[in-house]
Amino acid sequence: MTRHRVVFGNRQVPLPRSKGLRIALGSALLLGGLVGFLPVLGFWMIPLGLIVLSIDIAVARRLRRRSVVWWGRRRGARRERT
């Protein structure tokens, strides 16, 4: 069985092997991000929750892929201007 990881730049964060635990972790991150105005909890938790959920849930995977394509096009357009 493959070990699931979330990659941020040059760092890799291992995720639980259990599908249920990954879904619970992703959901908790999303819910924590919704109360981002509180200290410690923040809006940074929403994209992280979507990344974790995208491993197991197709809708989150599509949303993540669309955002990656959008971000890549945006960065490409900025590079062309400069």
ABEGO torsion letter per residue (X at the ends): XBBBBBBBEABBBBBBABAAAAAAAAAAAAAAAAAAABBGBBAAAAAAAAAAAAAABAAAAAAAAAAAAAAAAAAAAAAAAX
